[in-house]
Structures are given as C-alpha cells and as structure tokens.
Amino acid sequence: MARRGGVASVLAVLTLLVGLLAPSIQQVQSIGVCYGTHGDNLPAPGDVVKLYQSNHIDAMRIYLADDTILHALRGTSIAVIVDAPDVRSLANASSSAAQAWVQANVQPYYPDVSIKYIAVGNEVEGDDRHKILLAMQNIKDALSAAGLGGHIKVTTSVKMNVVASSPLPSKGAFAEPSVMGPIVKFLASNGSPLLANVYPYYAYMHNDHMDVNFTLFLPSSMTMDDNGHTYTNLFDAMVDSIYSAMEKEGGPDVPVVISETGWPSADGRGASKDNAMVYNQNLISHVGKGTPKRPVALEAYVFAMFDENQKTGDPIEKHFGLFNPDKSPVYCINFSGTSDSCPRSMGLASRPVYYAMVIVCLNLVLLFWPANRL
C-alpha cells in the first residue's frame, strides 16, 4: 500500500507540473508571424518555412496567395491566413472572380496546406469599403461550392481607425456602422473572427504624452479603470474597444484575431531593438491571458518576419522584422512560451509542449505499471 501511495504522490506532482505548463502551451499556439515579401534580398520561401519551424512559430499570414510560398508550406502544420486583396474584383455580382480565385489559390493546396482564414481585403479604404461584404460572401459561396465551406473561415482585416476615437474601451463604436455593422453580422452568422491590425506603437508615436511603458506591457502610471475593468496596457484597451464596437452591432460573440501587431526597431520615435524585443516578447507572454473584457486566449500575428527594404512610406516601415534577410535574428525573441528571452534549438525547458508530452507519458507508465513491480 505504501508503494502504491508513492505512485499516487508522483502522479499528483506530475499532474501539477502539466497544469503549470498549460499556460505556456496555450501561448505558443496563439502566436503567428506575418510573412511580408517587400524585399529584394529575402530568403527563398522553402528556407523561410524552415525558419518558422526551427523557431516554433506555428502560424503565418501571407498577403498574396503566392504559389511558391504555398507549395513550401505543403505537409507542414503551420496554420495560414491567406489574403485575397482584390476586393473590387471579388465583389463582382457574377461571383466568377471569387470562384476563379478559390480554384486557383485554395483548392490546389488544401488540405496539404493548413489554410485557416481567407482575409478578404486588408485595411480597405475609399469606396471599396462598401464592397467588402459582397466580396466576402462571394468567397464563402465559392468555398462552399468547392466543398470547403466548413473548413476555412472567411473574414477581413481592418485597422484601428474603423473604431471611432473614445477615451474608454467600453465606449468603443464603429466610425462607419453602415459598413461594419453588416460585416459583423456576416462574421457572427458564419462563426468567423474579425481580423484587426492593432499597433500601440502608432498611438505612442503620435502622442508626446503617452508613457512608453503603457504601450510595452510594462508597469505604468497610465492605468485606467473602465466599467469594472482595469487596463494596465494600451493593447488591451484597443482590443476591448473593438469588442465593444462589435457588441453594439449585434456581434457580442465574434472573436478578434490580431492579424498584425509589432514594434519597429529603427528610424522612429521609440523605435529601437530593445523596445521592439520588449514589446513582442511581452505580447507573446500576454495574449494567452486575453483582455480584461474577454479573458480568453487571443490569436495574434506579429508583424513581421523580416525587415523589408522595399517597403514604402515612413522609414520605420522597413524595420519591423524579427529577422534579417540572412535569417539571423534582429534581436532575441522566444516563441516557446518560457521566460527565457532567447530561443534555443533544443532543451526541454525551451520546448514546453514536448516537456508536457513527456510528463503525460510518464503519468501513463506509472499508472499502468504492475503493482508487484513497485
């Protein structure tokens, strides 16, 4: 009996360890990285996919349905957001363009490539805003016709200016409810999330009075109380303002997926490798907890995999990369969910999923080991 009791004690300890590791596992599963290609010196897609795998990055966003990238993803477990950017064409009333797009960019790859979402348009502006819903519906219909309607979710990616400026997250409302309201209802009726590009950096960049710590998930005096929730960082406040806006349009249960977020490492106010490392590492640790309004794990995609030397606009746009074009890290980031700031190629401590699996196996061995052996 004493020996059997000893087994029970060991089982209890091992089960506790698995429980302690579970938050880390959740965080690993909720983080991806955007794969931008605006550079003339970037690695081949096959090498990029290997870089994702070696750094335990389990999800990717691509901004065009590039055949070379999709082919390199075959047989991997990397979940993918594929952008369908030509909203105007996809909104054609005949829906032939949407059918052709699905036939060319989805059917040849799925399920060998784990396509999770189709993002119909990214930060669409101007008159094309009014075409997003029809384009989404056409893509959904085309997926259904191809027998993929229940497997791939159709959505769109928006930037924060779709939410009108408000001092409190609970007051969040869409700037154009006539555009976003029907989109939210489409998402709700189809079980799809809203993709949102959320950048606390830009709020800091344009506000001299913003405490940088409040944007970096660090202790700050700029905490805010709102409707029973306390906000200790700007990221949570921004995301919860989107949730509040969707509630007002009849979509209280529509999830938010952070389709872009990040921090530049050069050429702007507060843009440095140190700040970029702190923001992205803290983001990875934070999103598994969700937000004050919705404390469930957030799916988030860091922008971006590489510095892109052909990006236009503000100089900071060239400096959001986690890696240099030669695949060396711009700064150390760990996607394994542990507190160590630098990734390691092996080691149980840096692989919580592997570690947990080993513990579970030990549990099973001890549970079924013959009593007379103990």
N, C-alpha and C positions, 0 to 999 in steps of 0.2 A: 504493500500500500504506500509506503514511504517513497518508493521509487516512482510509482505511478503519479503520486503527488508532485514529485520533482519534475516529471514531464509536463504536468499541468502548469507548473510555475514557469517553465521555459516557454511553453506555448503562450502564456499570458504576456511575458516580456516581449516575445517576437511580434505578437499581435499589436502591442503598443507601439513598437518601432514602425510597423507598417502604417499605423494611424498617423504617426508623426511625419512620415514621408509623404502621405497622401496629398497635402497641400502643394508640395514641390512638384509632384506628378501632374497635378491639375494645372499648375502654372506653365509647365513645359508644353502641355497640349493646347494651350490657349494663345501661343505666340507664333507669329509668322514674320516673314520679311518680304518687302516689295522688291521685285527684280526689275529695275529700270535699265534701259539699254541705250540711253543717250550718251554714248561714249565711243570713241574710235580706237580705244585701246583695251577693251574689256575681254575677259577670258571667253573661250568657247562655251556654249551652253552646257555641253557634257561636263566640263570642268566645274561650271557653276553649280550644277546639281550635286556633284560630289562635295563641293564646299558646303552646301546646305546640309548634306548628310553628315559630314565629319564634324560639324558644329551643332548637331542635334536640332536643326531648325526643321520643324515638321510641316510648315505651311508656306505657301508662296503666292504672291499676287503678280500677274503679268498684265501689261497694259495693251497688248495686242495678242491675238491668237497666232503666235509665231510657230510655224511647223517645226523648226529646229529645236526650239525650247520644249514644245510638247512631246516631240519624239524622245528627247533626252530624259523626260520625266516618266516614260513608259516603265512599268514594273516597279516603280518606287511607291512608297507610302505617303509621299508629300501631297497634302491637300492643296488645291489650287483655286484661286479666284482668277477667272479669265474675263478680261474686259471686252465688251462689244461697243466700241466708241462711236460708231456712225449712227447716232440716234435718228437723224433725219431720214436716212435710207431705210433703217429698220422699222420706222413708223409708217412706211408705205402701206396704203389701205389694202393692197392686194396681198400683203404679207409674204410675197415671193422672196424678197430680200432676206427676211428673217429665216425662211425655210432654207435658202441657199447658204446662209451663214452657219446654221446648225449642221447642215450636211457637210460643209467644208471644214468646220472648226471644232465640232464636238463628236459627231458620230465616228470619224476615223480613229478616235483616241480613247473614248470612254468604253469600258471601264478600266483599260490598261493605265490610263491617267486618271487620278482621283480628282476630277473636276467637281468642286463643291458648290461654287456660286458662279453665275454669269452676272457681271456688273454692266448693266446697260447704261452707258454714259458715265463719265467721271467729271464731277463739278460742272455740269451743263449750265450754260448761261444763255441769255438772249431769248429769242423766240423759240429756240429748240427746247426750252424748259417744258413747253406745253406739249411736246411730242414724246416725252419720256414714257408716260403711262402707256400710250398705244404701242410704242416700241417694246416695252416690257411684256405687254400682253401678246404681241406677235411672236416674240421669242419663246414665251411659255407655251403657246399653241404649237409652235414648231417642235419644241422638245416633246410635247405630248404626242404629236403625230409620229415622232421617231421612237416612241416607247420609253422616253427618258423623263417624263414629267414628274414622276415620283422620286427621282434620284438627284436632280440638280435644281437648286433654288435660283429663282430669277429676282434680281434686285437692281438698285442703282446706287451710286456713290456720290455723296453730297459733301460740301464744305460747310463750315460753321455759319456762314452768313445766311443760310436758309432759316436760321433761328434769329428772330429779332433781338436786338440788344436788351438785356434785362439785368438788374442788379442781383437777382436771386434765381437759383436754378428752378425753384417751384413756379416761377412766373414765366418760364420759357414758353414761347409760342412761335409758330412759323411766320416768317415775314410775308409769305405768299400762301395762305391756306388754300387758295383756289388751285394751286399747283400741287402742294404737298399733301393736302387732305386726301384726294383720290389715290395718290401713290401709297400713303399709309394704309388705306383701306384695302388696296390690292395686296400689300405685303401681309396684312393681318389675315386676309381670306386664304392666302396661299402658304402660310406658315414660313414666310421668308423674313430675314432680318433687314434692317436698314443699314447700309454701309455709310460710315461717316469718317471724313478726314479731320482729325482733331489735333491741333497744334498749339499747345500752350505757349510755345516759343514765340509765335507771332504776336500774341497778346502782350508778352513781355517786351518784344522788340519795339512795339509802338506805344508803350506806356512807361514813361520815365519813373513813375511812382510805384511800379509793380516790384514787389520783393522777388528776386530771382529764386529764393528758396521755396516760395509758394508754387512756382512752376516746376521745380525739380524734385518734388516729393520730399523736401527736407523741412525740419521744424521752422515755423514762420509765425510772425505775429499777425499775419493776414488771414487767420481763420475766420470763417463766417458761420453763423447759425441760421438755419432756414427750415421752418416747418418741422422742427424736431430733429433735424439732421445737422451734424457739424461737418464742415468742409475744411480739410487741412491742406488741400492742394487744388490747383486750378483745373487739372484734368478731370477730376470727379465732378466739379461744378459744371464744366462744359458738357460732359456726357449726360448728366442728370437734367440739364436744360433741354436736351434732345428728347429724353424720355418724357418730360413734362409736356413738350410740344406735341408729341405723338398721342399722349393721353387726351389732349384737347381735341384731337382729330379722330377719336374713336379707335386708337391703336394702343391701349394700355399694356398689351402683352407682346408687342412687337420687340424683338431683341435689337440691340445695337451691336454691330461689329465695327471695330475701329479699323478701317481699311487703310489708313495711313496715320502715322504719328512719328515724330522724331525730333532731333535737335542738330543743328549744323555745327560743324567742328571748326569753321574758319569764316572770315570775311563778314562778320556782322556783330552787332551789339550782343554781348554774352555768348557769342559763338566761339567755342573752344573745345578741344578734345576732352578736357576734364569735365566740362558741363555736359557735353554730349554723352560721355560714358555714364555720368551720374544719372542723367535723365533716363536713358534707355535701360540701364541696369535696374533702377528703381521701378520703372514701368513693368519690367518683366516680373519683378517680385510682387508688384501691387495688383496687377489685373486679375489674379486668381481670387482676390477678395471681392471684386465687383466695386460698386459705388454705394454711398450711403442710401440712396433711393432704392437701388436694386442690388443687394449684396450677393450676387451670384457671379461666377467666373465670367470675365469678359474675354472674347476673342479679339486679338489685336495684332496688327501688322506694322512692324517698324519700317519706316522709310529711311534709308534704302540699303540694298546690298552693297552697292559700290558708289564711290564718288564718280560723277558723270561729267566729263569735261566738255560736253556739247550741250549741256542744259543752257537755256536762255533765261533772260530776266535778271533778277537780283543776283549778285555774285555768290550769295550763300547757297543758291540752288545747286551749285556744283559740289557742295561739301556736306551732304547728308549721309555719305556712305559709311557702312561699318567696316568695309574692306577696301583696300587699294586695288587698282586693276591687276597688280601682280599677285593678288589673293592674300597678301599679308594684311593683318588687322590694322585699321586706323587707330584703334585703341582696344583694350581688352573688354570683351563682353562675354558673359557666360549664359547660355540658354538652358543649362541643365536644371535650373531651379534651386541651386545651392547658393550659399553666401559668398563663395569664392568668386572674385571678380574676373579671373582669367580662365578660359576654357582649358581643359586637359584632354588629351586624346584617349586616355584610359583611366581606370581607377574607379573603384566602387563609389567613392564619395562624390565623384562628379557625374555619376550615372544613376540617379535615384530610381528610375524605372527599373533598370537592371537589378539594382540593390533590392528593391521591393520584391521582385520576382524570385530572387534567391531566397529571401526570407520566407515567402509563401511556400516555396518548395520544401524548405526545412520544416516548416509547420506540418506539411503533409507527411513527411518522413517520420517525424516524431509521433504524429497522431496514429499512424498505422503500423508502427514498428511493434513486433510481437512483445507482449508483456514480459515473457520469460527472458527476453534479452536485456531487460532493464532490472 
